[in-house]
């Protein structure tokens, strides 16, 4: 990732970058997710907007030396105080280590230093945050289960979950998917002349087709997650944003994902997109003012 900051990008604090990334991700009309045109029974678009604002101070704290685990816990506490439900645990787990990278250091190499410095205190705080958020579909595992006392090594705990959870995998792989793929997918759409929301939706399809969504897999099984991935890949073959076949395919995918009581919500994909947007905003790689909805013919 580039370490240079455009003049306009540098005017945003790390916390503002985090909040704005979450707002953009929540606003993009991604199939199967909550956005301004589609709520779930138990959570709404305003819930996600409020949650985006809630995490900003904690992410600014991470940028100023607050331990990553403490920043994660503070962000989840602030979210629970404001909206009283889990809207952003995966996103916070992803953004906090990136926010802790010194602003003048490159994310791709320096986030590994942040991860290597995580200690038992971080692990305790992260486990406390996860328990407070009460994410769905976690189930039980033999080692490092959330119902058990937290281990001393957060990275070791993430390693145990990495094969079934893409958020945990980022801790193990140095955020490779977020920094090397997700950010590039979003930027590629912008560079093709699409508005940012269209670029985010297209990136969602690319990401979900390449990496079956972990939340769908936890709630509905690996076969259903693979089916969702295949469905996303089919939409990509239909064309590009603004083209009738592509837009019809998006609508079909959205309908299918919203079936089964929203259990097919591709929530992990959304978390990864928010982290990718944060990386782009943090590094000043998205021109401001943002073109969120322009350019559509």
Beta strands, then each sheet from edge to edge (+ up, - down):
end
